[in-house]
Structures are given as C-alpha cells and as structure tokens.
Amino acid sequence: MADIENRSRDFWREAKRLRCKCGGISSVVDGMTVSEDIADKFASKYKELYTSVTYDVDEMQGIRCSLSQSCISDTMSSPMVCVEDVLSAIRHLKPDKSDGNFQLHSLSKCM
C-alpha cells in the first residue's frame, strides 16, 4: 500500500523501463555468424512466407488493372485539398510523433 501512495515514483517512466528491457542481440542465427548470411536467411524465409499463399493469377491481374485505372482517373480529376482539410488533419495528429523519414515532428500539446 505504501508504494501506491508514493508520489515520487513516475509510473510511465517505470513502465517504459520495464518494457524496454531486451536481451542482447544474438550473433548466431541458425548456425550462421556472418551478418550477410543471417540477412539472406531472413530474406529467404520472408520470401517463402510471402509466396506461401496461393492466388488466382487472372484475378490478381484484374485487381492490378482496376487499381491502375483508378489511380489514372483519380489524378485526372485532380481532387482539391483546402486549408481547412489540412488544419483539421494537423489537429488530429498525436503530439510528439515523427514521420521516421523526413524528420518531421508533430508539436507537443503543451506548446
């Protein structure tokens, strides 16, 4: 009960510390120790998984054609984006998030 009333502890910091405990990075995967070999092993397993689901080639081609036509017609009609749409989207961003690519960040709520 004393721990619950201890206001000097930061619950979220402690939860993050517990969650971030990860083991070391393994230097051996399936008997391989060279990073390129390990990467190739992961790539081959991913390819095996990715291609393990069967599909109808004609149906897939139909979907591709449909998507291509949709993209072409969407660019021809030039949908308009107004300032209100952009501002609304910005207001719905979570604070302190990054795009992970161009190093763009949303602002903190307290700013």
Biopython code that builds the backbone (N, CA, C, O; Angstrom):
import numpy as np
from Bio.PDB.StructureBuilder import StructureBuilder

atoms = [
    (1, "MET", "N", (0.818, -1.195, 0.000)),
    (1, "MET", "CA", (0.000, 0.000, 0.000)),
    (1, "MET", "C", (0.865, 1.264, 0.000)),
    (1, "MET", "O", (0.481, 2.287, -0.567)),
    (2, "ALA", "N", (2.021, 1.186, 0.633)),
    (2, "ALA", "CA", (2.909, 2.351, 0.694)),
    (2, "ALA", "C", (3.401, 2.732, -0.699)),
    (2, "ALA", "O", (3.567, 3.918, -0.985)),
    (3, "ASP", "N", (3.640, 1.744, -1.576)),
    (3, "ASP", "CA", (4.114, 2.033, -2.925)),
    (3, "ASP", "C", (3.088, 2.806, -3.735)),
    (3, "ASP", "O", (3.454, 3.671, -4.530)),
    (4, "ILE", "N", (1.804, 2.509, -3.545)),
    (4, "ILE", "CA", (0.747, 3.186, -4.293)),
    (4, "ILE", "C", (0.697, 4.662, -3.940)),
    (4, "ILE", "O", (0.460, 5.505, -4.806)),
    (5, "GLU", "N", (0.916, 4.969, -2.699)),
    (5, "GLU", "CA", (0.831, 6.353, -2.251)),
    (5, "GLU", "C", (2.144, 7.113, -2.419)),
    (5, "GLU", "O", (2.202, 8.304, -2.112)),
    (6, "ASN", "N", (3.182, 6.466, -2.892)),
    (6, "ASN", "CA", (4.469, 7.103, -3.094)),
    (6, "ASN", "C", (4.405, 7.966, -4.347)),
    (6, "ASN", "O", (4.514, 7.444, -5.457)),
    (7, "ARG", "N", (4.232, 9.261, -4.194)),
    (7, "ARG", "CA", (4.064, 10.187, -5.309)),
    (7, "ARG", "C", (5.390, 10.531, -5.999)),
    (7, "ARG", "O", (5.379, 11.170, -7.051)),
    (8, "SER", "N", (6.518, 10.126, -5.435)),
    (8, "SER", "CA", (7.806, 10.455, -6.043)),
    (8, "SER", "C", (8.145, 9.521, -7.199)),
    (8, "SER", "O", (9.083, 9.793, -7.948)),
    (9, "ARG", "N", (7.411, 8.439, -7.359)),
    (9, "ARG", "CA", (7.666, 7.487, -8.444)),
    (9, "ARG", "C", (6.866, 7.884, -9.682)),
    (9, "ARG", "O", (5.729, 8.344, -9.574)),
    (10, "ASP", "N", (7.460, 7.706, -10.844)),
    (10, "ASP", "CA", (6.813, 8.023, -12.110)),
    (10, "ASP", "C", (6.385, 6.716, -12.766)),
    (10, "ASP", "O", (7.217, 5.962, -13.270)),
    (11, "PHE", "N", (5.073, 6.454, -12.755)),
    (11, "PHE", "CA", (4.540, 5.205, -13.276)),
    (11, "PHE", "C", (4.966, 4.947, -14.705)),
    (11, "PHE", "O", (5.437, 3.854, -15.023)),
    (12, "TRP", "N", (4.806, 5.956, -15.594)),
    (12, "TRP", "CA", (5.090, 5.751, -17.009)),
    (12, "TRP", "C", (6.573, 5.543, -17.266)),
    (12, "TRP", "O", (6.931, 4.758, -18.144)),
    (13, "ARG", "N", (7.443, 6.216, -16.533)),
    (13, "ARG", "CA", (8.877, 6.005, -16.692)),
    (13, "ARG", "C", (9.253, 4.587, -16.281)),
    (13, "ARG", "O", (10.061, 3.933, -16.941)),
    (14, "GLU", "N", (8.659, 4.117, -15.183)),
    (14, "GLU", "CA", (8.951, 2.755, -14.732)),
    (14, "GLU", "C", (8.399, 1.723, -15.708)),
    (14, "GLU", "O", (9.047, 0.708, -15.964)),
    (15, "ALA", "N", (7.206, 1.970, -16.258)),
    (15, "ALA", "CA", (6.628, 1.031, -17.224)),
    (15, "ALA", "C", (7.498, 0.969, -18.474)),
    (15, "ALA", "O", (7.732, -0.111, -19.015)),
    (16, "LYS", "N", (7.975, 2.119, -18.932)),
    (16, "LYS", "CA", (8.834, 2.149, -20.112)),
    (16, "LYS", "C", (10.142, 1.415, -19.837)),
    (16, "LYS", "O", (10.629, 0.676, -20.693)),
    (17, "ARG", "N", (10.702, 1.609, -18.674)),
    (17, "ARG", "CA", (11.953, 0.939, -18.321)),
    (17, "ARG", "C", (11.773, -0.575, -18.307)),
    (17, "ARG", "O", (12.645, -1.307, -18.777)),
    (18, "LEU", "N", (10.657, -1.046, -17.777)),
    (18, "LEU", "CA", (10.388, -2.482, -17.747)),
    (18, "LEU", "C", (10.150, -3.028, -19.146)),
    (18, "LEU", "O", (10.629, -4.112, -19.481)),
    (19, "ARG", "N", (9.422, -2.295, -19.954)),
    (19, "ARG", "CA", (9.079, -2.732, -21.304)),
    (19, "ARG", "C", (10.310, -2.753, -22.201)),
    (19, "ARG", "O", (10.401, -3.601, -23.090)),
    (20, "CYS", "N", (11.249, -1.856, -21.996)),
    (20, "CYS", "CA", (12.392, -1.739, -22.888)),
    (20, "CYS", "C", (13.526, -2.698, -22.551)),
    (20, "CYS", "O", (14.558, -2.703, -23.222)),
    (21, "LYS", "N", (13.341, -3.495, -21.530)),
    (21, "LYS", "CA", (14.388, -4.463, -21.215)),
    (21, "LYS", "C", (14.382, -5.535, -22.285)),
    (21, "LYS", "O", (13.463, -6.349, -22.372)),
    (22, "CYS", "N", (15.406, -5.518, -23.080)),
    (22, "CYS", "CA", (15.506, -6.521, -24.124)),
    (22, "CYS", "C", (16.844, -7.219, -23.999)),
    (22, "CYS", "O", (17.817, -6.657, -23.496)),
    (23, "GLY", "N", (16.870, -8.453, -24.465)),
    (23, "GLY", "CA", (18.104, -9.212, -24.419)),
    (23, "GLY", "C", (19.100, -8.670, -25.422)),
    (23, "GLY", "O", (18.773, -7.827, -26.257)),
    (24, "GLY", "N", (20.284, -9.153, -25.328)),
    (24, "GLY", "CA", (21.306, -8.748, -26.271)),
    (24, "GLY", "C", (20.991, -9.276, -27.660)),
    (24, "GLY", "O", (20.148, -10.156, -27.834)),
    (25, "ILE", "N", (21.664, -8.736, -28.614)),
    (25, "ILE", "CA", (21.484, -9.162, -29.996)),
    (25, "ILE", "C", (22.286, -10.435, -30.200)),
    (25, "ILE", "O", (23.468, -10.497, -29.863)),
    (26, "SER", "N", (21.648, -11.430, -30.742)),
    (26, "SER", "CA", (22.312, -12.702, -30.974)),
    (26, "SER", "C", (23.297, -12.574, -32.125)),
    (26, "SER", "O", (23.022, -11.919, -33.130)),
    (27, "SER", "N", (24.438, -13.207, -31.960)),
    (27, "SER", "CA", (25.438, -13.183, -33.032)),
    (27, "SER", "C", (25.387, -14.461, -33.862)),
    (27, "SER", "O", (26.126, -14.600, -34.837)),
    (28, "VAL", "N", (24.509, -15.405, -33.476)),
    (28, "VAL", "CA", (24.372, -16.658, -34.208)),
    (28, "VAL", "C", (22.895, -16.910, -34.477)),
    (28, "VAL", "O", (22.084, -16.926, -33.551)),
    (29, "VAL", "N", (22.546, -17.106, -35.750)),
    (29, "VAL", "CA", (21.182, -17.427, -36.139)),
    (29, "VAL", "C", (21.235, -18.658, -37.035)),
    (29, "VAL", "O", (21.864, -18.641, -38.093)),
    (30, "ASP", "N", (20.583, -19.701, -36.612)),
    (30, "ASP", "CA", (20.593, -20.965, -37.366)),
    (30, "ASP", "C", (22.004, -21.405, -37.734)),
    (30, "ASP", "O", (22.244, -21.898, -38.837)),
    (31, "GLY", "N", (22.930, -21.224, -36.806)),
    (31, "GLY", "CA", (24.307, -21.646, -37.026)),
    (31, "GLY", "C", (25.138, -20.690, -37.863)),
    (31, "GLY", "O", (26.316, -20.955, -38.101)),
    (32, "MET", "N", (24.559, -19.589, -38.315)),
    (32, "MET", "CA", (25.279, -18.608, -39.131)),
    (32, "MET", "C", (25.745, -17.451, -38.267)),
    (32, "MET", "O", (25.018, -16.993, -37.385)),
    (33, "THR", "N", (26.963, -16.979, -38.520)),
    (33, "THR", "CA", (27.518, -15.893, -37.723)),
    (33, "THR", "C", (27.815, -14.635, -38.547)),
    (33, "THR", "O", (27.993, -13.557, -37.980)),
    (34, "VAL", "N", (27.870, -14.761, -39.856)),
    (34, "VAL", "CA", (28.156, -13.609, -40.723)),
    (34, "VAL", "C", (26.847, -12.863, -40.973)),
    (34, "VAL", "O", (25.842, -13.474, -41.336)),
    (35, "SER", "N", (26.860, -11.545, -40.779)),
    (35, "SER", "CA", (25.621, -10.762, -40.871)),
    (35, "SER", "C", (24.954, -10.873, -42.238)),
    (35, "SER", "O", (23.726, -10.890, -42.319)),
    (36, "GLU", "N", (25.734, -10.949, -43.310)),
    (36, "GLU", "CA", (25.152, -11.089, -44.644)),
    (36, "GLU", "C", (24.417, -12.418, -44.791)),
    (36, "GLU", "O", (23.349, -12.478, -45.400)),
    (37, "ASP", "N", (24.994, -13.491, -44.226)),
    (37, "ASP", "CA", (24.345, -14.807, -44.278)),
    (37, "ASP", "C", (23.036, -14.804, -43.482)),
    (37, "ASP", "O", (22.036, -15.387, -43.902)),
    (38, "ILE", "N", (23.065, -14.136, -42.326)),
    (38, "ILE", "CA", (21.857, -14.037, -41.490)),
    (38, "ILE", "C", (20.784, -13.250, -42.235)),
    (38, "ILE", "O", (19.613, -13.631, -42.226)),
    (39, "ALA", "N", (21.182, -12.152, -42.880)),
    (39, "ALA", "CA", (20.227, -11.340, -43.646)),
    (39, "ALA", "C", (19.634, -12.154, -44.793)),
    (39, "ALA", "O", (18.432, -12.084, -45.053)),
    (40, "ASP", "N", (20.477, -12.925, -45.476)),
    (40, "ASP", "CA", (19.990, -13.774, -46.568)),
    (40, "ASP", "C", (19.012, -14.819, -46.058)),
    (40, "ASP", "O", (18.023, -15.122, -46.726)),
    (41, "LYS", "N", (19.279, -15.371, -44.884)),
    (41, "LYS", "CA", (18.388, -16.375, -44.283)),
    (41, "LYS", "C", (17.018, -15.745, -44.005)),
    (41, "LYS", "O", (15.985, -16.332, -44.327)),
    (42, "PHE", "N", (17.015, -14.552, -43.408)),
    (42, "PHE", "CA", (15.752, -13.861, -43.147)),
    (42, "PHE", "C", (15.021, -13.554, -44.449)),
    (42, "PHE", "O", (13.803, -13.712, -44.536)),
    (43, "ALA", "N", (15.767, -13.114, -45.456)),
    (43, "ALA", "CA", (15.152, -12.784, -46.754)),
    (43, "ALA", "C", (14.515, -14.019, -47.380)),
    (43, "ALA", "O", (13.406, -13.943, -47.909)),
    (44, "SER", "N", (15.201, -15.146, -47.323)),
    (44, "SER", "CA", (14.637, -16.360, -47.924)),
    (44, "SER", "C", (13.418, -16.842, -47.152)),
    (44, "SER", "O", (12.452, -17.311, -47.753)),
    (45, "LYS", "N", (13.451, -16.732, -45.827)),
    (45, "LYS", "CA", (12.289, -17.123, -45.019)),
    (45, "LYS", "C", (11.114, -16.205, -45.289)),
    (45, "LYS", "O", (9.974, -16.662, -45.378)),
    (46, "TYR", "N", (11.384, -14.897, -45.422)),
    (46, "TYR", "CA", (10.323, -13.938, -45.727)),
    (46, "TYR", "C", (9.711, -14.249, -47.086)),
    (46, "TYR", "O", (8.490, -14.251, -47.236)),
    (47, "LYS", "N", (10.565, -14.513, -48.080)),
    (47, "LYS", "CA", (10.068, -14.824, -49.418)),
    (47, "LYS", "C", (9.225, -16.092, -49.390)),
    (47, "LYS", "O", (8.181, -16.167, -50.038)),
    (48, "GLU", "N", (9.681, -17.081, -48.641)),
    (48, "GLU", "CA", (8.925, -18.334, -48.508)),
    (48, "GLU", "C", (7.551, -18.075, -47.890)),
    (48, "GLU", "O", (6.543, -18.606, -48.354)),
    (49, "LEU", "N", (7.523, -17.255, -46.842)),
    (49, "LEU", "CA", (6.252, -16.912, -46.197)),
    (49, "LEU", "C", (5.364, -16.094, -47.119)),
    (49, "LEU", "O", (4.164, -16.346, -47.224)),
    (50, "TYR", "N", (5.958, -15.118, -47.783)),
    (50, "TYR", "CA", (5.212, -14.199, -48.642)),
    (50, "TYR", "C", (4.567, -14.920, -49.823)),
    (50, "TYR", "O", (3.468, -14.565, -50.250)),
    (51, "THR", "N", (5.247, -15.920, -50.342)),
    (51, "THR", "CA", (4.742, -16.631, -51.512)),
    (51, "THR", "C", (4.005, -17.918, -51.160)),
    (51, "THR", "O", (3.646, -18.686, -52.052)),
    (52, "SER", "N", (3.778, -18.161, -49.883)),
    (52, "SER", "CA", (3.147, -19.418, -49.483)),
    (52, "SER", "C", (1.634, -19.428, -49.700)),
    (52, "SER", "O", (1.014, -20.491, -49.677)),
    (53, "VAL", "N", (1.043, -18.268, -49.907)),
    (53, "VAL", "CA", (-0.400, -18.190, -50.120)),
    (53, "VAL", "C", (-0.675, -18.235, -51.616)),
    (53, "VAL", "O", (-0.141, -17.432, -52.382)),
    (54, "THR", "N", (-1.510, -19.179, -52.021)),
    (54, "THR", "CA", (-1.822, -19.283, -53.443)),
    (54, "THR", "C", (-2.867, -18.243, -53.838)),
    (54, "THR", "O", (-3.654, -17.788, -53.008)),
    (55, "TYR", "N", (-2.861, -17.878, -55.102)),
    (55, "TYR", "CA", (-3.849, -16.927, -55.607)),
    (55, "TYR", "C", (-4.079, -17.195, -57.084)),
    (55, "TYR", "O", (-3.279, -17.850, -57.753)),
    (56, "ASP", "N", (-5.176, -16.678, -57.565)),
    (56, "ASP", "CA", (-5.535, -16.831, -58.972)),
    (56, "ASP", "C", (-4.850, -15.716, -59.761)),
    (56, "ASP", "O", (-5.098, -14.537, -59.511)),
    (57, "VAL", "N", (-3.994, -16.081, -60.706)),
    (57, "VAL", "CA", (-3.211, -15.112, -61.475)),
    (57, "VAL", "C", (-4.116, -14.149, -62.250)),
    (57, "VAL", "O", (-3.849, -12.948, -62.294)),
    (58, "ASP", "N", (-5.178, -14.669, -62.856)),
    (58, "ASP", "CA", (-6.083, -13.804, -63.629)),
    (58, "ASP", "C", (-6.814, -12.815, -62.716)),
    (58, "ASP", "O", (-6.986, -11.647, -63.064)),
    (59, "GLU", "N", (-7.237, -13.295, -61.552)),
    (59, "GLU", "CA", (-7.920, -12.407, -60.601)),
    (59, "GLU", "C", (-6.971, -11.310, -60.131)),
    (59, "GLU", "O", (-7.362, -10.147, -60.028)),
    (60, "MET", "N", (-5.716, -11.683, -59.846)),
    (60, "MET", "CA", (-4.730, -10.702, -59.395)),
    (60, "MET", "C", (-4.464, -9.667, -60.486)),
    (60, "MET", "O", (-4.331, -8.478, -60.195)),
    (61, "GLN", "N", (-4.386, -10.110, -61.732)),
    (61, "GLN", "CA", (-4.171, -9.175, -62.840)),
    (61, "GLN", "C", (-5.355, -8.219, -62.968)),
    (61, "GLN", "O", (-5.173, -7.034, -63.248)),
    (62, "GLY", "N", (-6.565, -8.734, -62.763)),
    (62, "GLY", "CA", (-7.757, -7.884, -62.787)),
    (62, "GLY", "C", (-7.717, -6.815, -61.706)),
    (62, "GLY", "O", (-8.096, -5.668, -61.942)),
    (63, "ILE", "N", (-7.259, -7.193, -60.530)),
    (63, "ILE", "CA", (-7.137, -6.231, -59.422)),
    (63, "ILE", "C", (-6.102, -5.171, -59.770)),
    (63, "ILE", "O", (-6.321, -3.983, -59.532)),
    (64, "ARG", "N", (-4.964, -5.603, -60.338)),
    (64, "ARG", "CA", (-3.926, -4.634, -60.734)),
    (64, "ARG", "C", (-4.450, -3.645, -61.765)),
    (64, "ARG", "O", (-4.212, -2.441, -61.662)),
    (65, "CYS", "N", (-5.159, -4.157, -62.752)),
    (65, "CYS", "CA", (-5.718, -3.273, -63.795)),
    (65, "CYS", "C", (-6.716, -2.291, -63.203)),
    (65, "CYS", "O", (-6.710, -1.107, -63.539)),
    (66, "SER", "N", (-7.572, -2.792, -62.321)),
    (66, "SER", "CA", (-8.573, -1.945, -61.686)),
    (66, "SER", "C", (-7.917, -0.830, -60.874)),
    (66, "SER", "O", (-8.347, 0.322, -60.928)),
    (67, "LEU", "N", (-6.876, -1.179, -60.123)),
    (67, "LEU", "CA", (-6.167, -0.173, -59.329)),
    (67, "LEU", "C", (-5.460, 0.843, -60.222)),
    (67, "LEU", "O", (-5.469, 2.041, -59.940)),
    (68, "SER", "N", (-4.856, 0.361, -61.284)),
    (68, "SER", "CA", (-4.168, 1.271, -62.209)),
    (68, "SER", "C", (-5.154, 2.264, -62.814)),
    (68, "SER", "O", (-4.877, 3.462, -62.879)),
    (69, "GLN", "N", (-6.298, 1.767, -63.254)),
    (69, "GLN", "CA", (-7.322, 2.646, -63.840)),
    (69, "GLN", "C", (-7.822, 3.651, -62.806)),
    (69, "GLN", "O", (-8.041, 4.822, -63.117)),
    (70, "SER", "N", (-7.996, 3.178, -61.576)),
    (70, "SER", "CA", (-8.461, 4.059, -60.503)),
    (70, "SER", "C", (-7.447, 5.171, -60.247)),
    (70, "SER", "O", (-7.823, 6.331, -60.083)),
    (71, "CYS", "N", (-6.165, 4.818, -60.214)),
    (71, "CYS", "CA", (-5.122, 5.829, -59.988)),
    (71, "CYS", "C", (-5.085, 6.839, -61.114)),
    (71, "CYS", "O", (-4.936, 8.036, -60.870)),
    (72, "ILE", "N", (-5.220, 6.371, -62.348)),
    (72, "ILE", "CA", (-5.197, 7.276, -63.506)),
    (72, "ILE", "C", (-6.391, 8.223, -63.453)),
    (72, "ILE", "O", (-6.234, 9.427, -63.653)),
    (73, "SER", "N", (-7.585, 7.691, -63.185)),
    (73, "SER", "CA", (-8.767, 8.550, -63.164)),
    (73, "SER", "C", (-8.736, 9.520, -61.984)),
    (73, "SER", "O", (-9.235, 10.639, -62.094)),
    (74, "ASP", "N", (-8.146, 9.097, -60.842)),
    (74, "ASP", "CA", (-8.050, 9.994, -59.688)),
    (74, "ASP", "C", (-7.110, 11.161, -59.975)),
    (74, "ASP", "O", (-7.383, 12.285, -59.555)),
    (75, "THR", "N", (-6.007, 10.914, -60.686)),
    (75, "THR", "CA", (-5.085, 12.005, -60.975)),
    (75, "THR", "C", (-5.653, 12.937, -62.036)),
    (75, "THR", "O", (-5.316, 14.120, -62.070)),
    (76, "MET", "N", (-6.515, 12.409, -62.902)),
    (76, "MET", "CA", (-7.125, 13.242, -63.940)),
    (76, "MET", "C", (-8.149, 14.204, -63.353)),
    (76, "MET", "O", (-8.300, 15.325, -63.840)),
    (77, "SER", "N", (-8.854, 13.772, -62.309)),
    (77, "SER", "CA", (-9.891, 14.624, -61.732)),
    (77, "SER", "C", (-9.328, 15.644, -60.752)),
    (77, "SER", "O", (-10.058, 16.536, -60.319)),
    (78, "SER", "N", (-8.056, 15.539, -60.392)),
    (78, "SER", "CA", (-7.370, 16.492, -59.507)),
    (78, "SER", "C", (-8.200, 16.868, -58.288)),
    (78, "SER", "O", (-8.738, 17.974, -58.230)),
    (79, "PRO", "N", (-8.313, 15.979, -57.322)),
    (79, "PRO", "CA", (-9.078, 16.326, -56.123)),
    (79, "PRO", "C", (-8.443, 17.521, -55.414)),
    (79, "PRO", "O", (-7.220, 17.619, -55.312)),
    (80, "MET", "N", (-9.272, 18.405, -54.937)),
    (80, "MET", "CA", (-8.797, 19.618, -54.289)),
    (80, "MET", "C", (-8.684, 19.397, -52.786)),
    (80, "MET", "O", (-9.525, 18.733, -52.180)),
    (81, "VAL", "N", (-7.646, 19.955, -52.199)),
    (81, "VAL", "CA", (-7.450, 19.937, -50.754)),
    (81, "VAL", "C", (-7.471, 21.379, -50.306)),
    (81, "VAL", "O", (-6.690, 22.203, -50.781)),
    (82, "CYS", "N", (-8.366, 21.676, -49.394)),
    (82, "CYS", "CA", (-8.458, 23.061, -48.926)),
    (82, "CYS", "C", (-7.713, 23.224, -47.601)),
    (82, "CYS", "O", (-7.357, 22.236, -46.959)),
    (83, "VAL", "N", (-7.483, 24.449, -47.204)),
    (83, "VAL", "CA", (-6.746, 24.770, -45.983)),
    (83, "VAL", "C", (-7.425, 24.145, -44.767)),
    (83, "VAL", "O", (-6.746, 23.667, -43.859)),
    (84, "GLU", "N", (-8.758, 24.144, -44.741)),
    (84, "GLU", "CA", (-9.481, 23.585, -43.603)),
    (84, "GLU", "C", (-9.193, 22.088, -43.451)),
    (84, "GLU", "O", (-9.094, 21.588, -42.331)),
    (85, "ASP", "N", (-9.060, 21.372, -44.573)),
    (85, "ASP", "CA", (-8.731, 19.946, -44.518)),
    (85, "ASP", "C", (-7.368, 19.720, -43.882)),
    (85, "ASP", "O", (-7.201, 18.834, -43.043)),
    (86, "VAL", "N", (-6.398, 20.529, -44.289)),
    (86, "VAL", "CA", (-5.040, 20.398, -43.751)),
    (86, "VAL", "C", (-5.020, 20.725, -42.266)),
    (86, "VAL", "O", (-4.424, 19.992, -41.477)),
    (87, "LEU", "N", (-5.664, 21.813, -41.882)),
    (87, "LEU", "CA", (-5.692, 22.199, -40.474)),
    (87, "LEU", "C", (-6.402, 21.147, -39.632)),
    (87, "LEU", "O", (-5.968, 20.856, -38.517)),
    (88, "SER", "N", (-7.472, 20.581, -40.140)),
    (88, "SER", "CA", (-8.183, 19.520, -39.428)),
    (88, "SER", "C", (-7.285, 18.308, -39.240)),
    (88, "SER", "O", (-7.253, 17.719, -38.160)),
    (89, "ALA", "N", (-6.556, 17.933, -40.282)),
    (89, "ALA", "CA", (-5.646, 16.784, -40.190)),
    (89, "ALA", "C", (-4.546, 17.049, -39.175)),
    (89, "ALA", "O", (-4.187, 16.157, -38.407)),
    (90, "ILE", "N", (-4.006, 18.263, -39.162)),
    (90, "ILE", "CA", (-2.946, 18.623, -38.212)),
    (90, "ILE", "C", (-3.464, 18.532, -36.781)),
    (90, "ILE", "O", (-2.759, 18.048, -35.896)),
    (91, "ARG", "N", (-4.694, 18.994, -36.551)),
    (91, "ARG", "CA", (-5.269, 18.938, -35.196)),
    (91, "ARG", "C", (-5.436, 17.504, -34.708)),
    (91, "ARG", "O", (-5.452, 17.266, -33.500)),
    (92, "HIS", "N", (-5.559, 16.551, -35.619)),
    (92, "HIS", "CA", (-5.755, 15.157, -35.224)),
    (92, "HIS", "C", (-4.452, 14.367, -35.071)),
    (92, "HIS", "O", (-4.480, 13.187, -34.722)),
    (93, "LEU", "N", (-3.306, 15.017, -35.331)),
    (93, "LEU", "CA", (-2.032, 14.332, -35.151)),
    (93, "LEU", "C", (-1.772, 14.100, -33.672)),
    (93, "LEU", "O", (-2.110, 14.938, -32.837)),
    (94, "LYS", "N", (-1.180, 12.979, -33.356)),
    (94, "LYS", "CA", (-0.768, 12.733, -31.977)),
    (94, "LYS", "C", (0.454, 13.605, -31.702)),
    (94, "LYS", "O", (1.284, 13.801, -32.590)),
    (95, "PRO", "N", (0.574, 14.131, -30.479)),
    (95, "PRO", "CA", (1.710, 15.002, -30.171)),
    (95, "PRO", "C", (3.022, 14.225, -30.119)),
    (95, "PRO", "O", (3.048, 13.039, -29.791)),
    (96, "ASP", "N", (4.101, 14.913, -30.448)),
    (96, "ASP", "CA", (5.460, 14.382, -30.347)),
    (96, "ASP", "C", (5.696, 13.129, -31.177)),
    (96, "ASP", "O", (6.411, 12.225, -30.746)),
    (97, "LYS", "N", (5.097, 13.069, -32.368)),
    (97, "LYS", "CA", (5.311, 11.928, -33.259)),
    (97, "LYS", "C", (6.194, 12.363, -34.423)),
    (97, "LYS", "O", (6.183, 13.526, -34.826)),
    (98, "SER", "N", (6.956, 11.414, -34.955)),
    (98, "SER", "CA", (7.862, 11.691, -36.071)),
    (98, "SER", "C", (7.454, 10.850, -37.269)),
    (98, "SER", "O", (6.900, 9.762, -37.117)),
    (99, "ASP", "N", (7.733, 11.363, -38.458)),
    (99, "ASP", "CA", (7.426, 10.597, -39.655)),
    (99, "ASP", "C", (8.441, 9.487, -39.885)),
    (99, "ASP", "O", (8.180, 8.579, -40.674)),
    (100, "GLY", "N", (9.585, 9.535, -39.223)),
    (100, "GLY", "CA", (10.579, 8.493, -39.339)),
    (100, "GLY", "C", (11.371, 8.532, -40.626)),
    (100, "GLY", "O", (12.255, 7.701, -40.833)),
    (101, "ASN", "N", (11.073, 9.481, -41.493)),
    (101, "ASN", "CA", (11.756, 9.521, -42.771)),
    (101, "ASN", "C", (12.356, 10.900, -43.032)),
    (101, "ASN", "O", (13.568, 11.027, -43.205)),
    (102, "PHE", "N", (11.525, 11.918, -43.061)),
    (102, "PHE", "CA", (11.981, 13.270, -43.371)),
    (102, "PHE", "C", (12.239, 14.093, -42.103)),
    (102, "PHE", "O", (12.492, 15.295, -42.179)),
    (103, "GLN", "N", (12.175, 13.453, -40.966)),
    (103, "GLN", "CA", (12.398, 14.082, -39.668)),
    (103, "GLN", "C", (11.434, 15.229, -39.413)),
    (103, "GLN", "O", (11.819, 16.277, -38.894)),
    (104, "LEU", "N", (10.177, 15.017, -39.785)),
    (104, "LEU", "CA", (9.120, 15.959, -39.459)),
    (104, "LEU", "C", (8.485, 15.492, -38.146)),
    (104, "LEU", "O", (8.315, 14.292, -37.925)),
    (105, "HIS", "N", (8.140, 16.433, -37.289)),
    (105, "HIS", "CA", (7.597, 16.091, -35.980)),
    (105, "HIS", "C", (6.333, 16.885, -35.709)),
    (105, "HIS", "O", (6.236, 18.062, -36.056)),
    (106, "SER", "N", (5.363, 16.225, -35.081)),
    (106, "SER", "CA", (4.181, 16.958, -34.630)),
    (106, "SER", "C", (4.542, 17.664, -33.324)),
    (106, "SER", "O", (5.419, 17.217, -32.585)),
    (107, "LEU", "N", (3.867, 18.752, -33.059)),
    (107, "LEU", "CA", (4.178, 19.541, -31.869)),
    (107, "LEU", "C", (3.595, 18.902, -30.626)),
    (107, "LEU", "O", (2.608, 18.167, -30.674)),
    (108, "SER", "N", (4.233, 19.205, -29.525)),
    (108, "SER", "CA", (3.726, 18.759, -28.238)),
    (108, "SER", "C", (2.486, 19.561, -27.900)),
    (108, "SER", "O", (2.392, 20.731, -28.271)),
    (109, "LYS", "N", (1.527, 18.955, -27.201)),
    (109, "LYS", "CA", (0.271, 19.635, -26.831)),
    (109, "LYS", "C", (0.520, 20.835, -25.929)),
    (109, "LYS", "O", (-0.287, 21.765, -25.907)),
    (110, "CYS", "N", (1.639, 20.831, -25.173)),
    (110, "CYS", "CA", (1.865, 21.926, -24.237)),
    (110, "CYS", "C", (2.537, 23.119, -24.885)),
    (110, "CYS", "O", (2.805, 24.110, -24.206)),
    (111, "MET", "N", (2.818, 23.055, -26.177)),
    (111, "MET", "CA", (3.459, 24.195, -26.856)),
    (111, "MET", "C", (2.431, 25.184, -27.314)),
    (111, "MET", "O", (2.779, 26.207, -27.905)),
]
sb = StructureBuilder()
sb.init_structure("model")
sb.init_model(0)
sb.init_chain("A")
sb.init_seg("    ")
for serial, (resi, resn, name, xyz) in enumerate(atoms, 1):
    if name == "N":
        sb.init_residue(resn, " ", resi, " ")
    sb.init_atom(name, np.array(xyz, "f"), 0.0, 1.0, " ", f" {name:<3s}", serial, name[0])
structure = sb.get_structure()
